[in-house]
Structures are given as C-alpha cells and as structure tokens.
Amino acid sequence: MAQAKIVSTTIRELMSRGRPPHSTSPVRRAHTELVAALARNVSHAIHADVDSEDLDGRPNPLEEVFAPLHVYVTSIIADTTHHIPGGTLDRRYLDNRCEDLSADALGVIRNAAAEMREHENWRAS
C-alpha cells in the first residue's frame, strides 16, 4: 500500500510540472501520453450493490486510456519494424488486435449495463 502511494504521488508530481520537454522520439511521446491518460482516468471500485448506472460510466475512462495505449503500441511496433529485416512484423494485424481488444472490453461493459438495466426494469414492473 505504501508503495502504491509513493507511485501515485510521483505521478502526480510529474504531471503537475506541465508538459515535458519536446521529445523527437514517437515512442517516448506516446509513452508520456499513455502515462498522462492513466493518471487522469483513475477508476473507482464498484461496490457490492451495483446497479446499471454504476456500469454506464465505466467505459468512459477505459476508452480514454485505450486510445493512447493503441498509439503507444503502434509506435513501438513501428519503431521495431524499422530495426528488423524483411517485414517480419505484421503491423496491420497488431493494429487490428488493439482495436478488437478495445471494442471487446468496452462492449462487454456496455452490454452488462444494458442487461442489468433490463433486469432492473423487469423487477420494478
């Protein structure tokens, strides 16, 4: 627990300093944006008495983290591709996998919220 507090304090201190100096590395820039997105979108625990409204807001912070995560992964793959012979990395395949992960994760939560709302409406009637 103390270690988590130190990490979150360190991230807050770094974020409060404003934008870091301009970096020419796309990987470093993507990493900075990913860390910033993670720091801005802290998820809170859902309690045992969850309802559909609790689930409705869950995809939003997750969606805001998936976009910079996708950019980060893409920048690492692009950088790696430049340093290996013969195109052994299928960038398009990996790009599609990132999009699928995001869509699936968000879809599962949104579907769960819709199902819970239907159940709540059924119980109320």
Protein Blocks (a to p, Z undefined) as FASTA:
>chain_A
ZZmmmmmmmmmmmmmnopadddfbfklmmmmmmmmmmmmmcccdddfkbcfklmmmmmmm
mmmmmmmmmmmmmmmmmmmmmmpghhlacfklmmmmmmmmmmmmmmmmmmmmmmmmmmmm
mmmZZ
